[in-house]
Amino acid sequence: MKRKRLTAAQAWDEAVRVRSLELDGNTQAYELFLPEGWNTFNYLDPEDIDKPFPLVDQLKWLKQTGIGEVNVHLMLTGHEVGGCKR
């Protein structure tokens, strides 16, 4: 596995582990997460992973629709959550 992908995989695993501790006070959710193969950085060939348009383009398109406020709420290990408000 390439170093960049390994770093992203480790960061995603750690984010899930920390969130499990924050929400439940234990790592049970994290332990369920690992064998399910949800961390695509570990299990999928990069060629098989969805390649969406860059976030900056998506935000620009939302803005062009006339929607008011466009914002990014979370960016973590290659995943983003954006939103908009009229």
C-alpha positions in Angstrom: 0.0 0.0 0.0 1.4 3.4 -0.9 2.5 5.6 1.9 -0.1 8.3 1.3 -2.9 5.7 1.3 -1.5 4.0 4.4 -1.4 7.4 6.2 -5.1 8.1 5.2 -6.1 4.6 6.3 -4.4 5.0 9.7 -6.0 8.5 10.2 -9.5 7.2 9.3 -9.1 4.2 11.8 -8.0 6.6 14.5 -10.8 9.0 13.8 -13.3 6.2 14.2 -11.6 4.9 17.4 -11.6 8.4 19.0 -15.3 9.0 18.0 -16.3 5.6 19.4 -14.7 6.6 22.7 -16.3 10.1 22.7 -19.8 8.8 22.0 -19.9 5.5 23.9 -16.9 5.6 26.3 -15.5 2.5 24.8 -14.1 1.2 21.5 -16.9 -1.3 20.7 -18.1 0.6 17.6 -14.5 0.9 16.4 -14.0 -2.8 16.9 -17.1 -3.5 14.8 -15.9 -1.1 12.1 -12.5 -2.8 11.4 -13.6 -6.3 10.2 -16.5 -4.8 8.1 -13.9 -3.3 5.7 -15.5 0.1 5.7 -12.1 1.8 5.6 -11.8 1.9 1.8 -8.2 3.2 2.1 -7.3 -0.3 3.4 -9.4 -2.5 1.1 -10.2 -1.0 -2.2 -8.0 -0.5 -5.2 -7.7 3.3 -5.8 -9.1 2.6 -9.3 -12.3 1.3 -7.8 -12.9 4.2 -5.5 -15.5 6.8 -6.6 -13.8 9.9 -7.9 -16.2 12.8 -7.4 -15.5 16.3 -8.7 -13.3 18.4 -6.5 -15.0 20.0 -3.5 -14.2 23.5 -4.7 -16.1 22.8 -7.9 -19.1 21.4 -6.1 -19.3 24.4 -3.8 -19.0 26.7 -6.8 -21.9 24.9 -8.5 -24.1 25.2 -5.4 -23.3 28.9 -5.2 -24.3 29.4 -8.9 -27.8 28.0 -8.2 -28.5 31.1 -6.2 -28.5 29.3 -2.9 -27.4 31.6 -0.1 -24.7 30.4 2.2 -22.5 27.4 1.1 -20.1 25.9 3.6 -17.9 22.9 4.4 -18.8 21.6 7.9 -16.2 18.8 8.2 -13.1 17.6 6.3 -11.4 14.5 7.6 -9.1 12.0 5.8 -10.4 12.7 2.3 -14.1 12.9 3.3 -16.0 16.2 3.3 -19.5 17.2 4.5 -20.8 20.3 3.0 -24.1 22.1 3.1 -26.0 25.2 2.1 -28.7 27.4 3.4 -31.2 29.6 1.6 
